[in-house]
Amino acid sequence: MSVFESARCRAAQAFIRLGSRTRSVKEPVIEDGPGALFSVPQLIRSSRLRKPLLVAGPDAGLWPERLCQTLEENDIPFSVWSEASVPPTADDGESLRFFWVGEECDSFIALGGPETIDLAKVAAARAVCPSKTVMSMIGRGKVGRRTAPVIAVPTAAGSGAESLGWATVSDAEGHRFRMEDPALVPAMAVLDPALQADAPRPVLASCVMDGVCLAAEAYLSPF
C-alpha cells in the first residue's frame, strides 16, 4: 500500500470513528435464560406488533415447530418462510421482502444461525426502502434510520449477529458483501440456551472458536 493510500485510509477511519461517537447507538431488548423462546408472544404484544414473519433457518431443527405452536396458543397470527440458501444471497433478501409484503406482515422473527439472522435484517432494511435494492445498500450507512422490527432468536452462539449492526450476503457468483448500519441492529434478541444445547458438537465447537476470534480481534485492534 502506498503512503498516499495509507493516509487516505487512516483519514477515512478517523472520520468514521468520529461519526460513530456522535450517532446514537441502538441496543436490542434482550430476553434471556431457559425458556426465553416462549416469551416471544409477550414481546410481540408489548411491542404492539401485528403479524410477524418467522424466518426459519435450515439449522433450527424442531424449534420452528415449537415456536409456531407457541404463537398459535397465544392467538398471534404469523407466516413462515424457510427457503433461504446458506449463505444467503441478495436474491434471497429480495424474495423474502416480496413474501413479507404479500403476507401483510409488519415484523420478522429470525430463528436460526447468523446467516438466517443476517437475511432477516437485510429483508427488514428492504421492507422500508422499496425504491432501493439489496445490492444498492451494500456498504456503510446506506440503509437509513430505521428498518422493520426484527426479533433475533439465535440457535448458535459466537457471531453476535443478534446484536450487531451489519449483515453479510452473497451475489449470484458467490462473492460476499457486507451491509453495515446501526439501523440493522435487531429490535429484540431472545437468548435461550436450550436452542444451542441441541446443536451438533462440531457446530458448538465452531461457535466457541468464532467467539474467541472476535474477542481477540477486538482486544488486539489498535482502533
C-alpha positions in Angstrom: 0.0 0.0 0.0 1.4 3.4 -1.0 1.9 6.2 1.5 -1.0 8.2 -0.1 -3.3 5.2 0.0 -2.4 4.6 3.7 -3.0 8.2 4.6 -6.4 8.1 2.8 -7.5 5.0 4.7 -6.4 6.4 8.1 -8.3 9.7 7.4 -11.4 7.7 6.5 -11.1 5.6 9.7 -10.8 8.7 11.8 -13.9 10.2 10.2 -15.9 7.0 10.8 -14.8 6.9 14.4 -15.8 10.5 15.0 -19.2 9.9 13.3 -19.8 6.7 15.3 -19.3 8.6 18.6 -21.9 11.3 17.7 -24.5 8.9 16.4 -26.9 7.2 18.9 -26.3 3.5 19.5 -29.2 1.2 19.0 -29.4 -1.7 21.5 -31.8 -4.6 21.3 -34.2 -5.5 24.1 -32.8 -8.8 25.4 -34.8 -11.7 26.8 -32.5 -14.5 28.0 -32.4 -17.6 30.2 -34.0 -21.1 30.0 -37.4 -20.9 28.3 -36.8 -17.5 26.8 -38.1 -18.7 23.5 -41.6 -19.0 24.9 -41.6 -15.3 25.8 -41.7 -14.3 22.1 -45.5 -13.8 22.2 -45.2 -11.4 25.1 -42.5 -9.5 23.3 -44.7 -9.2 20.2 -47.7 -7.9 22.2 -45.6 -5.5 24.3 -44.1 -4.0 21.0 -47.6 -3.7 19.5 -46.7 -5.8 16.5 -49.5 -7.3 14.5 -48.2 -10.1 12.4 -44.6 -11.4 12.3 -42.9 -13.4 9.6 -41.0 -16.3 11.0 -37.8 -16.8 9.0 -36.7 -20.4 9.9 -33.1 -21.4 9.2 -32.0 -24.8 7.9 -30.1 -25.4 11.2 -33.1 -24.6 13.5 -34.1 -28.2 14.0 -37.6 -28.7 15.5 -37.6 -25.2 17.2 -39.6 -23.5 14.5 -42.4 -26.0 15.0 -42.4 -25.3 18.8 -42.4 -21.6 18.3 -45.2 -21.9 15.8 -47.2 -23.8 18.3 -46.5 -21.2 21.0 -47.7 -18.4 18.7 -50.8 -20.3 17.8 -51.6 -21.0 21.5 -51.3 -17.2 22.1 -53.6 -16.3 19.2 -50.8 -14.4 17.3 -51.1 -14.5 13.5 -47.9 -15.2 11.7 -46.4 -16.5 8.4 -43.4 -18.8 7.9 -40.6 -18.6 5.3 -37.9 -21.3 5.2 -36.4 -21.1 1.7 -33.1 -19.4 2.4 -29.9 -20.7 0.9 -26.7 -20.9 3.0 -25.0 -18.4 2.8 -27.9 -16.1 2.0 -27.8 -14.2 -1.3 -29.1 -10.8 -2.2 -31.8 -12.5 -4.2 -32.9 -14.3 -1.1 -33.3 -10.9 0.6 -35.4 -9.6 -2.3 -37.6 -12.7 -2.3 -38.1 -12.6 1.5 -39.1 -8.9 1.3 -41.5 -9.7 -1.5 -43.1 -12.5 0.5 -43.2 -10.3 3.6 -45.2 -7.7 1.7 -47.5 -10.3 0.2 -48.3 -11.8 3.6 -49.0 -8.3 5.0 -46.6 -8.8 7.9 -45.1 -6.0 10.0 -42.0 -7.6 11.5 -39.6 -10.5 11.4 -38.7 -13.4 13.7 -35.3 -14.8 12.7 -34.8 -18.3 14.2 -31.5 -19.9 13.2 -27.8 -19.3 12.8 -26.1 -16.0 11.9 -26.9 -16.4 8.2 -30.6 -16.6 9.0 -30.5 -13.5 11.2 -28.5 -11.6 8.6 -31.0 -12.5 6.0 -33.9 -11.2 8.1 -32.0 -7.9 8.8 -31.4 -7.4 5.1 -35.1 -8.0 4.2 -36.1 -5.7 7.1 -34.0 -3.0 5.6 -35.5 -3.5 2.2 -39.0 -3.6 3.7 -38.9 0.1 4.5 -36.9 1.1 1.4 -39.0 -0.1 -1.6 -37.1 2.1 -4.0 -33.7 0.5 -3.3 -32.3 -2.9 -3.9 -30.2 -5.1 -1.5 -27.1 -4.5 -3.5 -27.6 -0.7 -3.6 -27.5 -0.8 0.3 -24.2 -2.7 0.5 -21.5 -0.7 2.3 -21.6 1.6 5.3 -24.5 3.9 6.2 -26.7 3.2 3.2 -29.7 1.7 5.0 -31.5 4.7 6.6 -32.7 5.5 10.1 -34.9 2.5 10.6 -35.9 -1.0 9.4 -38.8 -3.3 10.0 -38.6 -4.7 13.6 -36.6 -7.9 13.8 -36.7 -10.4 16.8 -33.5 -12.4 16.6 -33.5 -15.9 18.1 -30.1 -17.4 17.5 -29.5 -21.1 17.6 -25.7 -20.7 17.5 -23.5 -18.5 19.7 -20.3 -16.7 18.8 -21.2 -14.4 15.9 -23.1 -11.7 17.7 -25.5 -11.3 14.7 -28.4 -10.8 17.1 -26.8 -7.5 18.4 -24.7 -6.1 15.6 -25.5 -3.5 13.0 -24.3 -5.4 10.0 -25.3 -8.2 7.7 -23.5 -10.3 5.1 -25.0 -11.5 1.8 -23.6 -13.0 -1.4 -24.2 -12.3 -5.0 -25.0 -14.9 -7.7 -21.3 -15.6 -8.2 -20.7 -16.3 -4.5 -18.9 -13.0 -3.7 -19.7 -11.9 -0.2 -20.7 -8.3 0.7 -21.4 -6.5 4.0 -24.3 -4.1 4.7 -23.4 -2.0 7.7 -25.6 0.5 9.5 -26.7 1.0 13.2 -30.3 0.6 12.0 -29.7 -3.1 11.3 -29.4 -3.9 15.0 -32.4 -6.2 15.8 -35.1 -4.6 17.9 -35.1 -7.7 20.2 -32.9 -10.7 20.9 -34.1 -13.9 22.5 -31.2 -15.9 24.0 -32.4 -19.4 25.1 -29.6 -21.8 26.0 -31.8 -24.8 25.1 -31.7 -23.8 21.4 -27.9 -24.2 21.4 -27.7 -27.3 23.6 -29.3 -29.4 20.9 -26.8 -28.3 18.2 -24.2 -30.9 16.9 -20.8 -30.8 18.7 -19.0 -29.6 15.5 -21.4 -26.6 15.4 -20.9 -25.8 19.0 -17.1 -26.0 18.6 -17.3 -23.6 15.6 -19.4 -21.2 17.7 -16.8 -21.2 20.5 -13.9 -20.5 18.1 -15.9 -17.8 16.4 -16.5 -16.0 19.7 -12.8 -16.4 20.8 -11.6 -15.0 17.4 -14.0 -12.0 17.7 -12.9 -11.3 21.2 -9.2 -11.5 20.3 -9.8 -9.2 17.3 -11.5 -6.6 19.4 -8.7 -6.8 22.1 -5.8 -6.6 19.6 -7.2 -4.0 17.3 -5.5 -0.6 17.8 -8.8 1.1 16.8 
